[in-house]
Amino acid sequence: MNNEIYAVLPKPISEILEKLPEELRLQVEEIRIRISRPLEVIARGTPFYPEKNQQLYMVTPEDGQYVLNQLSHYSFYAFEEELKRGYITIRGGHRVGLSGKVILENGQVKSLKEISSFNIRIARQTIGVAERLVSQLYDKEWKNTLIIGAPQTGKTTLLRDLARVLSEGIPLKKIPPLKVGIVDERSEIAASVKGVPQHQLGHRVDVLDGCPKVEGMMMLIRTMSPDVLIVDEIGKEEDRIAIEEAMHSGVKVMTTAHGHSLEDVKRRPALKGLIELGVFERFIELSKSNQPGLIKKVYRYQPTFGREI
């Protein structure tokens, strides 16, 4: 953990975390702060409940108010838009999920109030995780690619590093750098703060932060002429239409989808059409493990479908 995390934490919680064994601190994935309930720390996929004075530390209302003040910089209106989405990205790319009472307007979420739970997800960029895939995804040009995995298998981690590789190019293999457009609907790929990506993505990257995928893909094509579009978590019919339009414009697409396998993803109506039409040329299945982005299988598209490579 680093200073960006400690900056939003109240002193009692910071002191508890600083006393954790260093090996455990370095592997913390989430800090869950729930008012009137025990502080929870998740590391290596396992929850821990730190103690203070030989008792579980119970989060106080004052702790919650401190975190909220730090996130809003004492101006609740400044992050009203983030409240609609239920999370805010802080410096360093770390993401803080929020839960509380939902305020509706015309059936749509307008805001949150009486916030009682905070989930701080630690952002760690894994540089180089995509480089092992270059020979499978590049053959005279980059191939349209769909990354498939269950939650917390490292789909976004791998996609982020692919964006970096595409933007930087690989001089030793004579692979040129490309213009990369990222539609970062949930602020997870680039983790922008005030429009500036917090992750290392290379020099040729343009990011639309907090923008819906469909609108964002068309905006980038019209305004930034990307060679490649990067978007996360497709699955709706409108996603399918936007991806097809992007590819008809000559733009490569690399994206992700929830699923345990290629066969699993093919059962989803919007994705089934994209897959069977050969829109994607490569498919990457990820395994769930402590290592983000662990490759299970890579498939090349074939009309008979799915030959492993």
C-alpha positions in Angstrom: 0.0 0.0 0.0 1.1 3.6 -0.5 0.4 7.1 0.5 -2.6 7.6 -1.8 -4.4 4.9 0.2 -3.3 6.1 3.7 -4.5 9.7 2.7 -8.1 8.6 2.7 -8.0 6.5 5.8 -8.7 7.7 9.4 -5.7 7.4 11.8 -7.0 4.4 13.8 -7.3 2.3 10.6 -4.0 3.5 9.2 -2.2 2.6 12.4 -3.8 -0.9 12.3 -2.7 -1.5 8.7 0.8 -0.2 9.3 1.2 -2.9 12.0 0.3 -5.8 9.6 3.2 -8.0 8.6 5.0 -6.4 5.6 4.4 -9.5 3.4 0.6 -9.3 4.1 0.6 -5.5 3.5 2.2 -5.9 0.1 -0.6 -8.4 -1.0 -3.6 -6.4 0.2 -6.3 -6.3 -2.5 -9.2 -4.7 -0.7 -9.9 -2.7 2.5 -13.6 -3.0 3.4 -14.8 -0.3 5.9 -18.3 -0.9 7.1 -19.7 1.3 9.8 -20.4 -0.6 13.1 -18.9 -3.8 11.7 -15.4 -5.2 11.9 -12.7 -3.8 9.6 -12.0 -6.3 6.8 -8.8 -6.7 4.8 -8.6 -9.0 1.9 -5.2 -10.3 0.8 -4.5 -13.2 -1.6 -8.3 -13.7 -1.9 -8.6 -14.3 1.9 -10.4 -12.0 4.3 -8.6 -10.9 7.5 -10.1 -9.0 10.5 -7.4 -7.0 12.2 -7.4 -6.4 15.9 -6.8 -3.5 18.2 -6.1 -4.1 21.9 -6.8 -7.8 21.3 -10.2 -7.1 19.9 -11.6 -6.9 16.4 -11.6 -3.3 15.3 -15.1 -2.0 14.9 -15.5 0.8 12.4 -17.0 3.9 13.9 -19.3 6.5 12.3 -16.4 9.0 12.7 -14.2 6.7 10.6 -16.8 6.6 7.8 -17.2 10.4 7.9 -13.5 10.9 7.6 -13.2 8.6 4.6 -16.2 10.4 3.0 -14.6 13.8 3.6 -11.3 12.8 2.1 -13.0 11.4 -1.0 -15.1 14.5 -1.5 -12.4 16.9 -0.5 -15.1 18.3 1.8 -17.3 19.3 -1.2 -20.0 16.7 -1.5 -21.2 18.2 -4.8 -17.8 17.8 -6.4 -18.2 14.1 -6.8 -22.0 13.8 -7.2 -21.5 12.2 -10.6 -19.3 9.5 -9.1 -21.9 8.8 -6.5 -24.4 7.9 -9.3 -22.0 5.2 -10.4 -21.3 4.0 -6.8 -17.6 4.4 -6.8 -14.8 7.0 -7.1 -11.3 6.6 -8.5 -8.6 8.3 -6.4 -5.0 9.2 -7.2 -2.9 6.2 -8.0 -5.9 4.5 -9.8 -7.3 3.0 -6.6 -11.1 2.5 -6.7 -13.4 3.1 -3.8 -16.8 1.5 -4.0 -19.6 3.0 -1.9 -22.8 1.6 -0.5 -25.7 3.4 1.3 -29.2 4.7 0.7 -30.0 5.1 -3.0 -31.8 8.3 -4.1 -33.9 7.7 -7.2 -35.2 10.2 -9.8 -37.6 9.0 -12.5 -36.5 5.5 -11.8 -32.8 6.2 -12.2 -30.1 6.4 -9.6 -29.5 10.1 -8.8 -27.1 9.8 -5.9 -26.2 8.0 -2.6 -26.6 9.2 0.9 -26.1 7.8 4.4 -23.0 6.0 3.0 -22.2 3.1 5.4 -19.8 0.9 3.4 -16.5 1.6 1.6 -14.5 -0.9 -0.4 -11.0 0.4 -1.3 -9.6 -1.8 -4.1 -5.9 -1.5 -4.5 -4.8 -0.9 -8.0 -1.6 -2.6 -9.1 -0.4 -2.5 -12.7 1.3 -5.6 -13.8 3.8 -4.5 -16.5 4.7 -7.2 -19.0 1.8 -9.7 -18.5 0.7 -9.2 -22.1 4.1 -9.6 -23.7 4.0 -13.4 -23.7 0.9 -13.2 -26.0 2.4 -11.1 -28.7 3.3 -14.1 -31.0 -0.3 -15.3 -30.7 -2.0 -12.0 -31.2 0.2 -10.4 -33.8 0.8 -11.8 -37.3 1.7 -8.9 -39.7 -1.0 -7.0 -37.8 -2.8 -7.2 -34.4 -5.8 -9.4 -34.3 -9.2 -8.5 -32.9 -9.2 -10.2 -29.5 -11.7 -11.2 -26.8 -10.4 -11.9 -23.3 -12.7 -14.2 -21.4 -12.6 -14.8 -17.6 -14.6 -15.0 -14.4 -14.4 -12.1 -11.9 -11.0 -11.4 -10.5 -9.1 -13.5 -13.1 -7.2 -10.4 -14.3 -9.1 -9.5 -17.5 -8.7 -5.8 -17.0 -5.0 -6.3 -15.9 -4.3 -8.1 -19.1 -6.3 -5.6 -21.3 -4.5 -2.7 -19.7 -1.1 -4.1 -20.5 -2.1 -4.9 -24.0 -3.0 -1.2 -24.4 0.5 -0.4 -23.2 2.2 -2.8 -25.6 0.1 -1.6 -28.6 0.9 2.1 -27.7 4.6 1.5 -27.2 5.2 -1.0 -30.0 8.0 -3.6 -29.8 11.0 -2.2 -31.7 13.0 -5.5 -31.3 10.3 -7.3 -33.2 9.7 -4.4 -35.6 6.1 -4.0 -34.3 5.3 -0.3 -34.7 3.4 1.7 -32.0 -0.2 2.4 -32.7 -2.8 5.0 -31.8 -4.8 3.5 -29.0 -8.3 4.7 -28.0 -9.6 3.6 -24.6 -13.2 3.9 -23.6 -12.9 3.6 -19.8 -16.5 3.4 -18.7 -15.7 2.4 -15.1 -12.4 4.2 -14.8 -10.6 0.8 -14.3 -8.3 0.5 -17.4 -6.5 3.8 -17.2 -7.8 4.8 -13.8 -7.8 8.5 -14.7 -7.9 11.2 -12.1 -9.0 14.6 -13.4 -8.6 13.2 -16.9 -5.0 12.0 -16.5 -4.4 8.2 -16.6 -2.7 6.9 -13.5 -1.4 3.8 -15.1 1.5 3.5 -17.5 0.0 3.2 -21.0 2.5 4.5 -23.4 2.5 7.8 -25.3 0.0 7.1 -28.0 -3.1 6.6 -25.9 -6.3 8.7 -25.8 -8.8 8.0 -23.0 -12.5 8.7 -22.6 -13.0 8.4 -18.9 -16.4 7.5 -17.4 -18.0 7.3 -20.9 -20.5 4.6 -21.9 -18.9 2.1 -24.3 -21.2 2.5 -27.2 -21.1 6.3 -27.4 -17.4 6.3 -26.5 -16.3 4.0 -29.3 -18.1 6.2 -31.9 -16.7 9.4 -30.4 -13.1 8.2 -30.5 -13.4 6.9 -34.1 -14.8 10.3 -35.2 -12.4 12.5 -33.2 -9.1 10.6 -32.5 -8.8 8.2 -35.4 -7.5 5.3 -33.3 -5.8 2.2 -34.9 -7.1 0.1 -32.0 -10.0 0.5 -29.6 -9.8 -0.9 -26.0 -13.1 -1.4 -24.1 -13.9 -3.5 -21.1 -16.7 -6.0 -20.4 -19.0 -6.2 -23.4 -22.1 -8.3 -23.5 -25.1 -6.2 -24.6 -26.7 -5.9 -28.0 -25.7 -2.3 -28.3 -22.1 -3.3 -27.6 -22.2 -5.8 -30.5 -23.5 -3.1 -32.9 -20.8 -0.6 -31.9 -18.0 -3.2 -32.2 -19.2 -4.2 -35.7 -19.3 -0.5 -36.7 -15.8 0.1 -35.4 -14.4 -2.9 -37.3 -16.2 -1.8 -40.5 -14.3 1.5 -40.0 -11.0 -0.4 -40.1 -10.3 -0.1 -36.4 -9.0 -3.1 -34.4 -10.8 -4.0 -31.2 -9.5 -5.7 -28.0 -12.1 -6.2 -25.2 -13.2 -8.5 -22.4 -16.2 -10.5 -21.4 -17.3 -12.3 -18.3 -17.4 -16.1 -18.6 -15.7 -19.3 -17.5 -14.9 -20.4 -21.0 -15.4 -19.7 -24.7 -18.3 -22.1 -24.8 -19.8 -20.2 -21.8 -19.6 -16.8 -23.6 -21.1 -18.2 -26.8 -24.4 -18.8 -24.9 -24.9 -15.1 -24.6 -27.0 -13.9 -27.5 -25.1 -10.6 -28.2 -21.7 -12.3 -28.1 -22.8 -15.4 -30.0 -23.3 -13.5 -33.2 -19.9 -11.7 -32.9 -18.1 -14.9 -32.3 -19.8 -17.0 -35.0 -19.4 -14.3 -37.6 -15.6 -14.3 -37.0 -15.5 -10.7 -35.8 -12.9 -11.8 -33.2 -9.8 -13.5 -34.5 -8.3 -14.5 -31.1 -9.9 -15.7 -27.9 -8.0 -15.8 -24.6 -9.4 -17.8 -21.6 -8.0 -16.9 -18.2 -7.7 -19.1 -15.1 -8.6 -17.9 -11.6 -5.4 -17.9 -9.4 -3.4 -15.5 -7.3 -1.5 -14.5 -10.4 -3.5 -12.0 -12.4 -3.9 -12.7 -16.1 -2.9 -16.4 -16.0 -3.6 -17.8 -19.4 -5.6 -21.1 -19.6 -6.0 -21.3 -23.4 -5.7 -19.2 -26.5 -8.0 -19.9 -29.5 -7.8 -18.8 -33.1 -11.1 -18.3 -34.9 -12.0 -21.0 -37.4 -15.4 -21.4 -39.3 -15.8 -24.7 -37.5 -14.9 -22.8 -34.5 -12.3 -22.6 -31.9 -8.9 -24.2 -32.7 -6.6 -23.9 -29.7 -3.1 -22.4 -30.4 
